Amino acid sequence: MKHLIDPAGPPPPEAVLKLASRLDLAGGDVLVEAEGVRTRSGPPSSLPRERDGAGARPLRLAYWDVQAHAYQAEQAAEAGIFAGLFGGEAKRVAAGIVHEAKRFAVERVDGRMVEIGVAVRLSVATEALDASIGLTLPNLAAAAQLHSVDTRIGIRVIGFGGALGDLLPAPARLDVETCVEYLNAFREIQRVVFCEAGMASVVPTLLSYEGGD
């Protein structure tokens, strides 16, 4: 199972954290190579270096991906991505959906595939799920509006240090209208983050890892 890393969720295993230490990702100082154009995010004074002194190691964000993930019950809790929506209590989530667009590199750490890069995530989670409805973002928004179910929506941007203030939607109770507002904001944030100019503000960050704990 793929575990999406979220600051409000459970911490990744020690083996995964070793990569952040080895590449100095915690400080956001890493050389990004994109289509042959070398741009730097973070202070220009240093590059990430292997701890054994092997020298700077460029990180090429060679992969693009856009996906939608649906989770239920224990899967939602294990994913950890919904913890921030419910104040860190991921176990409260009965079901959730994540729409994610990302640009990333892949590293293998102790047998685990780890993704490092920049991502924009739109997530919606609910404490109760009506088995008669399909697990989609519009359906969850409609159910929340009709039945007053505790359902929450959020946008998280990971690995990007640029200005996005004018694009962020105002927090509100989830209903069909709010769902549309968040979807539109998600699309516009994607455009800004992944455009050519946005690369100058990318700070590659741990995004996910595969395997058990």
C-alpha positions, -999 to +999 in steps of 0.1 A: +000+000+000+012+035-008+014+058+023+010+095+015+031+116+039+013+143+057+027+165+086-005+159+106-004+121+100+017+094+114+055+098+109+072+077+082+094+048+093+130+055+102+142+038+070+124+064+049+136+093+071+172+083+063+167+096+027+158+131+039+189+131+061+211+118+033+199+143+007+195+172+031+158+174+020+148+186+055+165+220+047+149+222+013+183+228-003+185+206-034+193+210-070+164+204-093+170+194-129+141+198-153+143+193-191+180+201-189+174+234-171+192+235-138+174+256-112+180+257-075+154+258-047+167+269-013+199+288-005+224+289-033+253+283-009+253+245-009+240+214-027+227+182-011+256+159-004+259+122+005+270+119+041+300+098+031+314+128+012+307+115-023+297+150-034+266+167-047+238+146-060+214+163-084+178+152-080+159+151-113+121+153-111+115+131-141+080+118-134+046+134-137+014+119-123-022+128-118-044+103-099-075+100-077-074+076-047-104+063-027-100+050+008-123+033+033-122+025+070-088+012+080-073+022+047-081+058+053-066+057+088-034+040+075-030+065+047-026+093+072-035+120+046-069+127+063-055+133+098-052+171+093-089+174+083-100+159+116-074+173+139-051+144+138-077+118+144-075+097+113-093+068+129-125+089+127-125+087+089-149+062+074-140+071+038-120+096+019-109+107-016-076+123-026-070+140-060-033+144-065-011+160-091+027+157-086+061+160-102+086+137-085+117+115-085+117+079-072+143+065-048+147+030-033+153+030+004+158-003+022+136-020-004+109+007-003+100+029-033+100+065-020+087+095-040+103+129-036+091+161-053+062+186-054+025+178-051-009+194-049-035+174-031-073+179-028-087+156-001-122+151+012-131+128+041-163+118+060-170+101+093-200+083+079-206+066+045-238+057+029-231+024+010-257+033-016-237+062-030-206+061-051-174+072-035-168+104-054-161+139-043-194+154-056-214+125-040-197+131-006-204+168-008-240+162-017-244+137+012-229+162+036-253+189+025-284+167+027-277+147+058-254+170+079-227+144+080-193+156+093-175+157+060-144+180+054-124+191+024-089+206+021-061+215-003-025+208+006+005+219-014+038+200-006+072+210-018+064+245-031+076+277-016+059+303-039+030+326-032-005+311-035-025+333-012-048+347-038-057+312-051-067+296-018-104+291-011-119+304+022-126+275+047-164+267+048-187+239+056-187+214+028-216+215+004-220+212-034-211+248-039-180+246-018-169+215-036-169+233-069-150+262-054-123+239-041-121+220-074-116+253-093-089+263-068-072+230-071-069+234-109-056+269-106-030+260-080-018+231-102-014+256-131+008+279-109+029+252-092+037+232-123+043+259-148+078+268-159+081+298-136+069+278-107+099+255-109+120+282-093+099+279-061+100+241-059+115+226-027+115+188-033+099+170-003+091+135+008+057+127-007+050+090-002+065+056+004+054+020-003+054-010+020+045-018+056+057+001+087 
